[in-house]
Amino acid sequence: MSDTGIGVVTGPRAAAILGAPVSHSRSPALHLAAYEALGLTGWTYERMECTAEQLPALVAGLDERYVGLSVTMPGKRAALAFADHRTERAVAVGSANTLVRREDGWHADCTDVDGASAGLADLGITDGAGSRAVLVGAGGTAAPVVAALAAVGFRELSVVARSADRASEVLTVADAYGIAAEVLTFEPNSTLRERSRDCAVLVNTVPAAAAASLVPALSSAPRLFDVIYDPWPTPLAAAVESAGGMVVGGLVMLLNQAFGQVEQFTGMPAPRVAMAAALV
């Protein structure tokens, strides 16, 4: 059981995922499968279209049936700011994908760190000491990835972003975790090609369309963790796999971040087998 759980809740309860867009999310399948396996009759989980600006008013207006919320882009930083209480790791990465209602208010956590760690583990990455990672993107999912990279020993990182200003928050997180980070321009140039070829792992956090222009420079990466799962395979994933690299997709992150959410929403151990089956 999660040590941040709210305890077993009796009677039907509700949860939801907030994001914009959110219609593609497969989180409802995971959570509903979990509630059924746990015998939580009448529990619901829905999609709610919600921007970062809309999040405070929307969450504040939810009735007490709502025990928890999953938060996807673009509201992860807004969720952290809105919460009454925050876990240390959510504060460290400046991002919250989980809001849990408790008697003393809404609590924020970042189970994306768990999801990112699972993706690295599936690629066989257990020791990044002396190696470099390449991170594409600097949005709300990038910082939890930095935390996961630090946990397995990475101390060198190349962040691919539109500008140094846009990468500033990720660079701050990297520095806090003892990682020396550089910023590479969002262009398929020779430097990016070399960094991708020589890195231990490439992690992509931007939508497939946004990463498309970089595919020629990124495809030589030996290992790719692409947090995107819709569409799948992404052009980047297909290119890396075609070149002989190992690839792990975003469903691994989606599944593993959901385990912690279910435990915090329900106060019960996540039924992992049932949840994994819901993605098939």
C-alpha positions in Angstrom: 0.0 0.0 0.0 1.2 3.5 -0.8 2.5 5.4 2.3 0.6 8.4 1.0 -2.7 6.6 0.7 -5.9 8.1 2.0 -7.2 4.8 3.5 -10.0 2.7 2.2 -13.0 4.8 1.1 -16.5 3.3 1.3 -19.2 3.9 -1.2 -19.0 5.0 -4.8 -16.4 7.6 -5.6 -15.2 9.5 -8.7 -11.9 10.3 -10.2 -10.9 11.9 -13.5 -8.0 12.8 -15.8 -7.6 16.5 -16.7 -5.8 17.7 -19.8 -6.1 19.4 -23.1 -6.5 17.5 -25.3 -7.5 14.5 -23.3 -9.8 12.5 -25.6 -6.9 10.1 -26.6 -6.0 9.2 -23.0 -6.1 5.5 -22.0 -6.0 6.3 -18.3 -9.8 5.5 -17.9 -9.2 2.0 -19.1 -6.4 1.5 -16.5 -8.3 3.1 -13.5 -11.6 1.4 -14.3 -10.0 -2.0 -14.6 -8.3 -1.3 -11.2 -11.5 -0.4 -9.5 -13.3 -3.4 -10.8 -10.5 -5.7 -9.7 -10.5 -4.1 -6.3 -14.3 -4.6 -5.9 -15.0 -0.9 -5.8 -18.5 -1.0 -7.2 -19.8 2.3 -8.6 -16.4 4.0 -8.8 -16.1 6.1 -11.9 -13.2 7.7 -13.8 -13.8 10.2 -16.6 -11.9 12.5 -19.0 -12.2 16.3 -18.4 -10.9 18.8 -21.0 -9.0 21.3 -18.9 -6.3 23.8 -19.6 -3.7 25.0 -17.0 -5.7 28.2 -16.6 -8.9 26.4 -16.0 -7.5 23.9 -13.5 -7.8 25.8 -10.3 -11.5 26.7 -10.7 -12.4 23.2 -12.1 -10.8 21.3 -9.2 -12.1 23.7 -6.6 -15.7 23.1 -7.9 -15.6 19.3 -7.7 -17.9 17.8 -5.2 -16.7 15.4 -2.4 -17.3 12.3 -4.5 -14.0 13.1 -6.3 -11.1 11.4 -4.4 -8.4 11.9 -7.0 -7.3 13.4 -10.3 -4.8 12.5 -12.8 -3.3 15.5 -14.6 -1.7 15.5 -18.0 -0.4 18.3 -20.2 -0.7 21.2 -20.0 -1.8 21.3 -16.4 1.0 19.6 -14.4 2.7 22.8 -13.1 -0.7 24.3 -12.4 -1.7 21.3 -10.4 1.4 21.6 -8.2 0.7 25.3 -7.6 -2.9 24.7 -6.8 -2.4 21.9 -4.2 -2.5 22.5 -0.5 0.2 20.0 0.2 3.0 18.5 -2.0 5.3 15.6 -1.9 9.1 16.3 -1.9 9.5 14.8 -5.3 6.7 16.8 -6.8 8.4 20.0 -5.5 11.8 18.8 -6.7 10.6 18.3 -10.3 8.2 21.2 -10.3 5.4 19.1 -11.7 2.4 17.1 -10.4 0.4 14.6 -12.4 -1.5 13.4 -9.3 -4.0 15.3 -7.0 -5.5 13.4 -4.1 -8.3 14.8 -1.9 -7.7 14.5 1.8 -9.4 16.0 4.9 -6.8 18.8 4.9 -7.0 19.7 1.2 -5.6 18.5 -2.1 -2.2 16.7 -2.0 0.1 16.8 -5.1 2.5 14.0 -6.1 4.4 13.2 -9.3 4.1 9.5 -10.1 5.6 10.3 -13.5 8.9 9.6 -11.8 7.8 6.0 -11.3 6.7 5.8 -14.9 10.0 7.1 -16.2 12.0 4.8 -14.0 10.1 1.8 -15.3 10.8 2.9 -18.9 14.6 3.0 -18.2 14.4 -0.3 -16.4 12.7 -1.9 -19.4 15.6 -0.8 -21.5 18.0 -2.5 -19.2 19.4 0.8 -17.9 20.4 0.3 -14.2 23.7 2.3 -14.1 24.1 5.5 -15.9 27.4 6.5 -14.2 29.9 7.8 -16.7 27.3 7.9 -19.5 25.3 10.7 -21.1 21.5 10.8 -21.7 19.7 12.9 -24.3 16.4 14.4 -23.4 14.1 15.9 -26.1 11.7 18.5 -24.8 11.5 20.7 -21.7 7.9 20.5 -20.7 6.0 19.1 -17.7 7.1 15.5 -18.4 10.8 16.3 -18.9 11.6 17.1 -15.3 10.4 13.8 -13.8 12.5 12.0 -16.4 15.5 13.9 -15.1 14.7 12.6 -11.6 14.6 9.1 -13.0 17.9 9.5 -14.8 19.5 10.8 -11.7 18.2 7.8 -9.7 20.2 5.4 -11.9 23.4 7.5 -11.8 23.4 9.7 -14.9 25.4 12.9 -14.3 25.6 14.2 -17.9 22.6 15.3 -19.9 21.9 17.0 -23.2 18.5 18.8 -23.3 17.1 19.4 -26.8 14.8 22.5 -26.6 13.6 25.5 -28.6 15.8 27.8 -26.5 17.8 28.0 -23.3 15.0 30.0 -21.8 12.5 27.3 -22.4 14.9 24.7 -20.9 15.6 26.8 -17.8 13.3 24.8 -15.5 14.6 21.5 -16.6 18.2 22.8 -16.2 17.4 23.9 -12.6 16.0 20.4 -11.8 19.1 18.8 -13.4 21.4 20.9 -11.3 19.4 20.1 -8.1 20.0 16.4 -8.8 23.7 16.9 -9.5 23.5 16.5 -13.3 25.6 18.6 -15.6 23.3 19.6 -18.4 23.8 21.4 -21.7 21.1 22.7 -24.1 21.1 21.7 -27.8 19.1 23.6 -30.4 15.9 21.9 -31.7 17.6 21.3 -35.1 18.8 18.1 -36.8 22.4 19.2 -36.9 25.7 17.3 -36.6 26.0 17.9 -32.8 22.6 16.4 -32.1 23.5 13.5 -34.4 26.7 12.8 -32.5 25.1 13.1 -29.0 22.4 10.7 -30.0 24.8 8.2 -31.5 27.0 8.3 -28.4 24.5 8.4 -25.6 23.4 5.6 -23.4 19.7 6.5 -23.8 17.6 9.0 -25.6 14.3 10.0 -24.0 11.7 11.8 -26.1 8.9 13.8 -24.3 7.5 15.9 -27.2 4.6 14.9 -29.5 5.4 12.8 -32.5 4.7 15.6 -35.0 7.0 17.9 -33.1 9.8 15.4 -33.0 9.5 14.5 -36.7 12.0 17.0 -38.0 14.6 15.6 -35.6 14.3 12.0 -36.6 17.3 11.9 -39.0 19.5 13.2 -36.2 18.1 11.0 -33.4 17.6 7.7 -35.2 21.1 6.4 -34.4 20.4 6.3 -30.6 21.2 2.9 -29.2 18.2 3.0 -26.8 15.0 5.1 -27.0 12.4 5.7 -24.4 9.6 7.5 -26.2 7.0 8.7 -23.6 4.5 9.2 -26.5 2.0 6.3 -27.0 -0.5 7.9 -29.5 0.2 7.4 -32.3 2.4 4.3 -32.0 4.9 3.6 -33.2 6.0 7.2 -33.6 8.2 8.0 -36.6 11.1 8.4 -34.1 10.4 5.0 -32.6 10.2 3.3 -36.0 13.4 4.9 -37.2 15.4 3.9 -34.1 14.1 0.4 -34.2 14.8 0.2 -38.0 18.4 1.2 -37.2 18.8 -1.6 -34.7 18.2 0.3 -31.5 16.1 -0.8 -28.5 12.7 1.0 -28.1 10.3 1.3 -25.1 7.1 3.2 -25.6 4.9 5.5 -23.5 2.5 2.8 -22.4 5.1 1.6 -20.0 5.2 5.0 -18.4 1.4 5.3 -18.5 1.0 2.0 -16.7 3.6 2.5 -14.1 2.6 6.0 -13.1 -1.0 4.8 -12.8 -0.1 2.2 -10.2 0.8 4.9 -7.6 -2.3 6.9 -8.5 -4.6 4.0 -7.9 -3.0 3.3 -4.6 -3.3 6.9 -3.5 -6.9 7.3 -4.7 -8.1 4.1 -3.1 -5.7 3.3 -0.2 -5.4 -0.2 -1.6 -2.5 -2.0 -3.5 -2.8 -1.5 -7.2 -4.0 -4.7 -9.1 -1.1 -4.6 -11.5 -1.9 -7.6 -13.5 -5.5 -6.4 -14.2 -4.3 -2.9 -15.1 -1.7 -4.2 -17.5 -4.3 -6.4 -19.1 -6.5 -3.4 -19.7 -3.8 -2.0 -22.1 -3.8 -5.1 -24.3 
